[in-house]
């Protein structure tokens, strides 16, 4: 841990926050551009969609190794080197003349840029003193949320005024700035661990992650088939072999000793439950608005944007409340707000007032922004700083896996509900979507309420935070 003045601390927050934002933005930057890329490269959508899927699969493969690579080569060195790689790949990708080449470059983007967020989160907790870590978690959360919001808007603006290549070239000035800040602002690395690269561990975690992510991403098209079951068994098998192999080793890619800390384990479980509850509903909302309530795609984006902004703005508010209320109370308050905001979706019908749903979405967003801070800081502050890289890797990896899984599950639930009701007209399909929303939001609320006893048992109260 380093002694830092306020100016230095703010520059570190800016550097790591900017790096996190660059990594998150690039993940979804091509989503809106897929129809354009189909036309530009005269390629089928099934090929072009790998511009996004390839990045996500590559990131999912490499994220488990983030902490290990930081320990092995130095966090500052890795962070700066990855920013340089992103800069080079941005320039190289803008020169691509075939879709296959661009897909390969995007895959390499995932293998490098996918590490920025977990490395930044680890460095927040390795560099900053305990009194600044809640603020750091808030900055990291804001960067990840903005990174989820902006790609849709930014891509639309870029494509309306410029060539698709600027979806990559927009990285250049920000990456140069982040790399220079990283070189001059971040403290020097401590002596890196003098260990051999754990190639076997990297293979097992990467192979297991890739197979599971690929299976989860195809869940809606494969259904609950033998292919899906065998893929999941194979993916879990690789990870189980890794866990058995690493039980009595300290030089493995992913150090599972973080689970020895009870508060971390509890917060990790809570974070996973929250991801399941939130991701399922987040995937459903655009479908509900468009297919259930007849809202246009443009209006859907306008409705979802302020909710995301509200969620982001609640992070600094939650940061200021953190020490005053304690983790326990802030978690309970956050969940209560989310559940309260979910009530209209429990009774939504095709004729429901849209204005009420917009208000409800914003209320939910307030609770989500607050709870994300509690879940992140509870995990990361529970373990020693030397293990922060491995804890960050696990946190980011779990979110990546669960996001892919729950999108597939939600898609299947929607398909099954439509099939079971025999919906084949606009009215019956709308009813199927709204009734599905009733069911999924109810399941989400039950899961969120189940978090409360875990938080009350393992999270810290305000007295514990004051005496830490």
Secondary structure, DSSP 8 states (H G I E B T S, - for coil): -----HHHHHHHHHHHHHHHHHHHHHHHTTTTTHHHHHHHHT--HHHHTHHHHHHHHHHHHHHTTHHHHHHHH-HHHHHHHHHHHHHHHHHHHTT--SHHHHHHHHHHHHHHHHHHHHHHHHHHHHHS-HHHHHHHHHHHHHHHHHHHHHHHHHHHHHHHHS-TTHHHHTHHHHHHHHHHHHHHHS------------HHHHHHHHHHHHHHHHHHHTHHHH-S-HHHHHHHHHHHHHHHHHHHHHTT-SSSSS-GGGGGSHHHHHHHHHHHHHHHHHHHHHHHHHHIIIIIT---HHHHHHHHHHHHHHHHHHHHHHHHHHHHHHHHHHHHHHHHHHHHHHHHHHS--TTS-HHHHHHHHHHHHHHHHHHHHHHHHHHHTTS-GGGHHHHHHHHHHHHHHHHHHHHHHHHHHHHHHHHHHT--SHHHHHHHHHHHHHHHHHHHHHHHHHHHHHHHHHS-BHHHHHT-
